[in-house]
C-alpha cells in the first residue's frame, strides 16, 4: 500500500471506518437541554481523543460552526475552530485521523495550505481536510464576506482554491497561480505534507455541481441524507461510485448517524425519548428551520415532521438499541457499500466506553474491524 492509499484507508484495514462527528461543538448534534449533554470544553475534547485513540476509533470529524442555533442552549454556540482543534487533538493522539472542516471562502489558500501542513506534521500524516464551499449567510457576514450569488461561481472559486493548495503541497519550489477568482504570485510552501503524500480530503456537496466537485477533488464523499430505507442507501452508494468513475476516480462513501446503546432495547429507547422529547431544545430546531426558509404557516404538518426529524437525530442513521442491535445496524451500513460512518452521542465521553466494550468486539467478530478495541 503506497503512502496516499495508507492515508485514504486511515492507516488501517478496517472495512467500516468509525468516526466521532461534531464533538467540537457544544451539544454535538443533540438538540437537547439535558444537563448531562456534551459541552465541548477543551478538557473533555482531550480526554475524548485519548479514549477514541485507545479503543481504535478511526477518525474525528468536526462541524465548521461560527455561531449557534439559539434556542434554550444556543445549540452548537460554543465551538472550537477546527484546524487548531485538530492540531491539539493530533498532538494528544497516536493513531487516529483528525479532520478540519474548512469553509473555503473564509480561508486564504496560502494561509490554509500552511495551516494544513502544520497540522499534518503534528499528526505525522494523520490530518484530514473536509471542504465546505458554501454555508449560511449569517456566518459569512461575521467575516464581512458576501457569498457569491451564483452557485456555479462558488464552486469555480472552490476549484481554484483546492487546485492552488494541492500545487503548494506538491514538489514545485515556486510558481504563480492565475485564475478567474484568484491571482497568487511567487507561491512557495515549505515544509510539504508529512511523508510525501497529501492529506485525505472529504466533501459533502449535494447539488449536481457539488457532487461533481467531490468526485473530481476528494477521496471521500460524505452524505448526511436520511435515507428512506437501507436499500435506497445502497442504491445511492452505487450511484456515487458510478458517477465518480466518470472522473477516473474511486472514492469512498461516508454517512452519519446517532447512537444510543444500552444493555436492553427499552433502556436505549427510554434514553433516546428523554433527550429528544422530554428535554428537547425545540427553539433551536425552529431557528434552524427558519434559516432554511421553512415556515410552519405554509404546511403545519410538514413543518412539525421536519422539526421532529431535526430533534430525532437530524440526519443519517439513528441507531437505538442493544449492542447486538447497533452492531447489526453497522454491519448493514457496511453491506450497503459505505466505507465509514461519523456518528454522535448525546455525550461522547460518557457513552463511547460502552460502545467500545460491547459493540467493537461484535464488529470484530463480524469481520468489519481488525481488532476488538480496548478500554
N, C-alpha and C positions, 0 to 999 in steps of 0.2 A: 504494500500500500504506500503510495507516494505521500509527500507532506500535505498536499492540498486535500487529498482524499481522507487523510487522517483527521484533518480539521473538520471536514464536512461530516464525518462519522462521529465527531466529538471524541476522537481518540479511544473509541471502544467498539466492540462488536454487538452491542445491544440492538436487537431487532426493533424494539419500540423504545425510542428515546423519551425520557420522562423529565419534565421541567416544571419549575415553580414560576407562575405567571402573576405579575402585578405586586410583588412583595415590596417594591419601593414606594408604594402609595399607602396612606392611611386607609383602613378598611379593606385594602386589597381590592377584590372585586365584589365584596359582600356589602350590599346596601342595608346595613343594619345598625341599630343603636345599641345592640347588646354590649354590656360593659366589658366583656372579655374579648371583644373584637380585636383584630390586628391594628396596631397603632403605627407601625413602621418607624419606630425610633431606631437610631443607629446601633445601639447595643443589641437590640433584637435582630437587626439585619446581620450583624456579625455572628451572633450565635446561630442564626438560621443557616448561613452559608457554610459554617463549620460542620453543622449537623448534616446538611444536604450533601456536602462533600464526603463525609464519613460513610453515609449509607449508600452512596452511589447514584444520587440524582445526577442527571446528565447536564442540565443547564438551568440558568436563571434568566428569565426574560422580563424586563421591566416595562412599565407603561410610561410613555412620554406625556407628562402632565404638568401644566404650569399654573392651573387654578382648579379649585374644586367644583363640585356639582351642588353646592349649597345643601339644602335640607337640614335636618337636625344635627347631622355630624359633619357638614361640609365634606361630603363623600369625596375621597381622594384629594382633599385640600392640602394635606401635609405630605409632601413628596420630596424625594431626592432626585437631583439632576442625574441622568442615567449614565453618562460617561464617567463622571467622578465616582458615582456609586459603584459602577463595575470595577474601577481601579481599586477601590477599597476592598471589594469582595475578592478580587483576584489575588490581592496581597495576603488575604486570610485563608486561602484555599490552595489545594494542590492538583486537583483533577478536574473539577467542574468547569464547564464553559459558561462565561458570563457575558450576556449581550448588553449593548446600549441601544436604546430606541431613540432615534435621532430624526428630528424634523429638518429635512434638508434645507429648506429656505431660510432657516434661522441660524445656520452654521456656515460661515465662510469655508469653502472646501480646503483651503490651505491650512487653516486652523484645525478643521475637522480631521484631515489626514494626519496631522502631527499628534492630535489627541488620541486618535485610534491606535497609532503606532506606540505611543506611550503606554496605553492600556495593554496592548498586545505584548510588549516587552515585559511589563509587570507580571502578566499571566503566562509568559513563555509559550505563547501560541494558543491561549485559551480564550481570547477575546472574540466576540461575535458582534456583528452590526445588523440591526433591524432598522431599515429605512422607512420613514414616513414622508410622503411627498406633500400632502395637504392635510389640514386639520381645521378645527373650528376657528372662526374669525376672531372671537373674543380673546383667544390665547395669542394669536398673531399680533393683535393690536397692542398687547402688552409690550411688544418689542418695537412698536412703531412701524410695523410691516403690514402692508396690504397684500393679501394673496392675489396672484394673477387671476383675472376673471375667467379666462378661458381654460377649461380643463386640460386641453391638449398642451397648452403653453406651460402648465405646471409640470407636466411630465417631460416636456422638452428641456426645461431647466433641470429637472431631476436627472435626466440622462447626461447632460453636460457635467453635472455635479459629481456623479459617480465615475464618469469617464476620466475626469481630471484627477480624482482621488486614486483610482486604480493606476493611472500613469505615474503619479507621485510614489505610489507603493512599488513601482516597477524599477528596472535597472537603470533608467536614464539618469544621467548626472544633472542635467539642466535642460529645460525646454520651455517653450511658450505654448499656452493653450488658448486658442482664439475661437470662440464660439458665438452663437447668436445672443446668449444671455450673460456670458462672462468672458472677459479678456484678462488672462493671467499671464504675466511675463516673467521670465527668468526663474521658473519654478525649480526649487531644489528641496529635497527631503532626505534627511539622514537623522536617525537610523531608518532602515527599512523594517517591515514587519518581521517578527521573530521567525528564524529558521528558513527564510526564503519562500514562504507561502503566505498568501493573503488571508485575512480573517474570513470566517464563514459569514455569508450575507443572507439576510432574510427580508421578505417584504410581504405585505398583506393587501395589495391593491385589489379592488373588487370590480371596477369597471373594465370593459374590454382593453382600454389603454393601460389601466393599472395592472391587469394580469399580464399583458404583453411586456410591460416593464419588468415585472418579476421574472418572467421566463427568460428574458434576454440577459439579466444582470445578476441574478441571485442563485443561491444554492438550495433555498427552501422557500416554498410558498406557504404562507400562514393564513388559514381561513378560520374566521370566527362564526361561520354560519351555523344556525340552529337547524340541522337537517330534519326533515320530516320522518326519516327512517334511516337505519343503517344501510339499507340498500341504496337509498338516494345518496348517502355519503360515499359509498363505494363507487357509484357512477361518477360523482364529482371528481374523485381522485383519478379515475381512468381518464376523464376529460382533461384534467390539468396536465397529466403526464403526456397525453397525446398532443396537446397544444404546445407544450414545452419542446417537444421533439421537432416541431416546425422550425425552431430556432437552433436546432442542433444540440439541445441541452437535455439532460436527465436530472430533474430536480426532485427533491423530497417534498412531501406534502405534510404539513403540521396542522393540528387543530387545537382547540381549547376545551376546558371542562372545569367542573367544580366537583369536589369530592367531600362527602360526609361518610366516614367509615366507622362503624361501631360493631360490637360483638353480635348484636341482633339487628334485624331489619327495623323493628319497631323503634329501637333506640336511635337509629340513624334518621328515620323519618320524623321522629319527635324533635330531634335537634334541628333538622332542616326546617321544620314548621316553626320552631322557636325563633330562628333568626330571619326567616323570610315572611313570617306572618306576625307573630307576637311582638317582635322588636324591629320590624321593617322600617327603613327610612323612606317613606313614601314621598316626602318632599324632594329628595334627591332624584327619585325616578321622574317626578313631574318636571323638574328642572331640565333633566337630560332630554326628555321628550320635547320640551319647549325649544331647546337648541336645535332639534331636528325639524321644527316646524309642525309638530303633531299636536293637534288641538282636540280636546275632549268634545267640544261642541260639534265637530264635524262628524263624528261617529262614536258615540259614548261606549258602545260595546267593544269596538275595535281598540279604542283608547285604553279601556280598562284591561284588555288582554295584553296589550303591549306593555302597559305599566306593570302588570303582574309578572310578565316574562322577564322584565329588567330585574326585578327583585329576585325572581326564582332562577338565578344563575346567569342571567344576562345573555349568554351565547354558548354555542358549542354543546358539549355533552354533560349534563348533570348526572353524577354517579353517586347514588344514595343507597347505602345498604351495608351488608356484612363484608368481611374480607373476600369471601368467595364471590359475592355479587360484583364487587369493584374489580377484582382480578378478571372475572369473566367478561366484564364490560370492556376492560382494557384490551383483552385478547380479541374481542370483536372489532375494536378500533384498529388493531394491527392487521387483522384479517381483511378489513375493508381497504387496506393499502396505505394507511397513514404511516409515515416514518416516525412520528412522535406526537406528543401532546404536552401543552403547557397548561397545568391545572392550578387551581387556587383552593384555599381552605378559608373558613371563617377566621381561623387563627392558624397561620402556617406553623409557628413554633410549637404550639401545644398539640397539633394534630398530625404532623409529619412522623413523629416517633412510632405511632400505632400503625401507620401505613407501611413504614419500613419494617416493622416487626412482623406484620401479618400478611401484607399484600405482596411485597417484593419477593419473599420466598416462593409464593404461589406463582408469580410471573416467571421466576427462575425455573420452576418445575415445568411450566408450560413452554419453555424454550425461548422466551422473549427477552430474557436478561442473562448476561454472562455469569453474574453472581447473585446470591440471595440477599445481599445487603447486610448491614450490621448497624447496631445502635451503640 
